[in-house]
Amino acid sequence: MAKDTSLTKEEAKAKKANEKNSKKAAAAKKPKKSIVKYFKDLKSEFKKVVWPGKKTVFNNTVVVLITLVVSGIFVWGLDILFSMLIKLALGMSVTD
């Protein structure tokens, strides 16, 4: 009887080892399929994208450029103001 149980334990170990090997083999095959699936999904998503027209792109570009200019003028004004305040606080001439 002892031999029968040891054989079943050995068989169980062998079965587990085979299952692990088959899982590893399946896992090795999955990335190839998932990469192909990824690019297929990517292609289908790009078909769904609604690209903006030339007029929309132009309008958005103008808005961005105007915002940049206004922000630049604002920062320049703050820079001038703070430099004048620092010069006054240090007792330096403001006209330097």
C-alpha positions in Angstrom: 0.0 0.0 0.0 2.8 2.4 0.8 4.1 1.9 -2.7 0.7 2.8 -4.2 0.5 6.1 -2.4 4.1 7.0 -3.3 3.4 6.4 -6.9 0.3 8.5 -6.8 2.3 11.3 -5.1 5.0 11.0 -7.8 2.3 10.9 -10.5 0.7 14.0 -8.9 4.1 15.8 -8.9 4.6 14.8 -12.5 1.1 16.0 -13.4 1.7 19.4 -11.7 5.1 19.8 -13.5 3.4 19.1 -16.8 0.6 21.6 -16.0 3.3 24.2 -15.2 5.1 23.5 -18.4 2.0 23.7 -20.5 1.0 27.0 -18.7 4.5 28.4 -19.5 4.1 27.4 -23.1 0.7 29.0 -23.3 2.0 32.1 -21.7 4.9 32.3 -24.2 2.4 32.1 -27.1 0.0 34.7 -25.7 2.2 37.8 -26.2 2.4 37.2 -29.9 -1.4 37.0 -30.2 -1.9 40.0 -27.8 0.5 42.1 -29.9 -1.4 41.4 -33.1 -4.6 42.0 -31.3 -3.2 45.3 -29.9 -2.4 46.6 -33.4 -5.8 45.5 -34.8 -7.5 47.3 -32.0 -5.3 50.3 -32.6 -6.2 50.4 -36.3 -9.9 50.2 -35.5 -9.6 53.0 -33.0 -7.8 55.2 -35.5 -10.7 54.7 -37.9 -13.0 56.2 -35.2 -10.9 59.4 -34.7 -12.5 62.6 -36.1 -9.7 64.8 -37.2 -10.2 68.5 -37.1 -10.5 70.5 -40.3 -8.1 73.2 -41.5 -10.3 76.0 -40.2 -10.5 74.5 -36.7 -6.7 74.0 -36.6 -6.1 77.6 -37.8 -8.5 79.0 -35.2 -7.0 77.0 -32.4 -3.5 78.1 -33.4 -4.5 81.7 -33.4 -6.0 81.4 -29.9 -2.8 79.8 -28.6 -0.6 82.4 -30.2 -2.7 85.3 -28.8 -2.7 83.6 -25.3 1.1 83.3 -25.5 1.6 87.0 -26.4 -0.8 88.2 -23.7 0.9 86.0 -21.1 4.3 87.2 -22.2 3.3 90.8 -21.9 1.8 90.1 -18.4 5.0 88.4 -17.2 7.2 91.2 -18.6 5.1 93.8 -16.8 5.4 91.9 -13.5 9.1 91.6 -14.0 9.4 95.4 -14.6 7.2 96.1 -11.6 9.1 93.8 -9.2 12.5 95.0 -10.4 11.4 98.6 -9.6 10.1 97.6 -6.2 13.3 95.8 -5.3 15.4 98.8 -6.5 13.2 101.1 -4.3 13.6 98.8 -1.3 17.4 98.7 -1.7 17.6 102.5 -2.1 18.9 102.3 -5.6 17.9 104.7 -8.4 14.9 103.5 -10.4 16.2 105.0 -13.6 19.3 102.6 -13.8 
